[in-house]
Amino acid sequence: MEVVLIRHGQGEHTLDLPQSLQISDPSLTEEGISQAKALRKQFPLTKTDVIVVSPVRRTLQTALIWSEAVACQKIVSPLVSPRMFPQKREWKTLPCDELLTREKIKDEFPDMSFDEDLSKEFWTKGINTSSDQEFKEIAEKFLEWCYQTGETRIYVVSHDGTISSYRQFITGKKLSRDDFPKETEWITINL
């Protein structure tokens, strides 16, 4: 099975660092919208494709723009939500990384579905501040779910720290912030 980890397009929270990290619920910028549209050429989707999306506005927007006019399955999961990398237990979740509620997603992004039983406990706290041991269990649970779908490829629209955390877990290679993917950059991992 192949997992394609894609970072969301440019978000408003990256335009004036570090102050812009305090923006709550940031959207994609015009550049981010263009980047999401460019994914259509890089990864043309069909109705049989599956996209797993972080429950944050910029990832939801990236997935919807990319998949426009394609009735593929789009599943929202907090198991791919923002995650600090490297993990610092004393740090707190920034306003730009707070999860949207299921109700808000249902209302504003009605084309999205949910992974229902897989991640119920993570809808309130996400995975941002999970310890490395907790994340290991989360990653195992998520990858097992991916296998159980029976798909040969699963796309994941997520965040730089989350992608690095999953990459490090899957490959066993020590990564740093220098390994972060850029906006709409992707990493393909064969499991």
Order of alpha helices (4+ residues) and beta strands (2+ residues): beta-alpha-beta-alpha-beta-alpha-beta-alpha-beta-alpha-beta
